[in-house]
Amino acid sequence: MAERTIKLTGDLEAFVDAQVESGAYATPEDVVRAGLEALRGAEHGGLSDWERGNFAELRKKIDEGIADFEAGRIHTYENPGDLAKYIKREGRRLFRERNAAAAEQDASSSVQKRVATSRKSTPGSRRTKIS
């Protein structure tokens, strides 16, 4: 990391010191770094790269929801309990699907390891190169 010396006005120096003394930041460098990151974020509409990426994904999901609504792909619930049951049911379904996929991947990885192990030569074995 590059080292640089900067001069601060008295009020900024007092502000940095107060931030460190309050425990909000561990060092004066952390205070300055946070300030520079905030400035960089402000120049990009107040959003970090990560936030902009998540905002774009959220915007996509909102657009999908609006399209579903306009196409009539909606479901109404008579009471909050019915909605809660649906959410739980869908959550359990997604959980089962993800666990099944993970188990399948683990099983595939285990088979690959056994095949790789069985291909290794053992002491006294001969390997013949086939061309």
Secondary structure, 3 states (H helix, E strand, C coil): CCCCCCCCCHHHHHHHHHHHHCCCCCCHHHHHHHHHHHHHHHHCCCCCHHHHHHHHHHHHHHHHHHHHHHCCCCCCCCCHHHHHHHHHHHHHHHHHHHHHHHHHHHHHHHHHHHHHHHHCCCCCCCCCCCC
